[in-house]
Amino acid sequence: MSSQVPRHIGIIMDGNGRWARRHGRPVSFGHRQGVRAIKRVLQACEDLGVHALSIYAFSTENWARPRAEVRALMRLFHETMQREIDEMHRRGVRIVVSGRREELSARMRDRIDEAMARTAGNKNGVLNVCLNYGGRAEIVDAARSLIQDGLAARDVDEAALSARMYQPDLPDPDLIIRTAGEHRVSNFLLWQGAYAEIVVSETLWPDFGEEELKAAIAEYASRVRRFGGRPAAEAAVS
């Protein structure tokens, strides 16, 4: 059996647009409802003893969305970070942001730096916001770092590459949840999620909350995690 509660959960938050259409509202309204879901799920993670939560907020591919939607998303990210930082700090949550921050606006980078610096010493949990993030881009950036650091080929191993990922201090995710019934990893935590359990929820992200999180964790806890190996008892009869 798995440990009952995963230490690190990653979530691919899908379904904001579909939720908005079902309710006859613009996509931007769906994204704002999605922010409320993040707050619910983060609180549930704290209550359940999950140490780290990684959320897929904006991918490197999302720039291809309509320009108005991208602008609205960036404005929402900035507003949310500004509005929620006091509460996150009071609750002892450390905020980190993963992705190619140099491609974001100076205003957004300043807000990110402020949030990360202010919460850097917090110990009650970690919220990892994956913003302008792509798993392939992260691996490329880590490889570039290896070259810049002058490592010889013989010294390049998994540990060296892992140490150059965006958040090397975070444990690998035990569980990755994707909402809205989709069955793709969509370039999310490709390196770190190599042996994560994946649970797909049919619930659209704005409707996702504590009960859905508990259901995903229960499914995770029911699985046997082999990490590529096989228990000796199974091997003996196979």
Secondary structure as UniProt FT lines:
FT   STRAND          8..12
FT   HELIX           16..22
FT   TURN            23..24
FT   HELIX           27..48
FT   STRAND          52..59
FT   TURN            60..61
FT   HELIX           62..64
FT   HELIX           67..90
FT   TURN            91..92
FT   STRAND          93..98
FT   HELIX           101..103
FT   HELIX           106..119
FT   TURN            120..121
FT   STRAND          125..133
FT   HELIX           135..148
FT   TURN            149..150
FT   HELIX           153..155
FT   HELIX           158..162
FT   TURN            163..164
FT   TURN            168..169
FT   STRAND          175..178
FT   TURN            180..181
FT   TURN            186..187
FT   TURN            190..195
FT   STRAND          197..200
FT   HELIX           205..207
FT   HELIX           210..221
FT   TURN            227..228
FT   HELIX           232..237
//
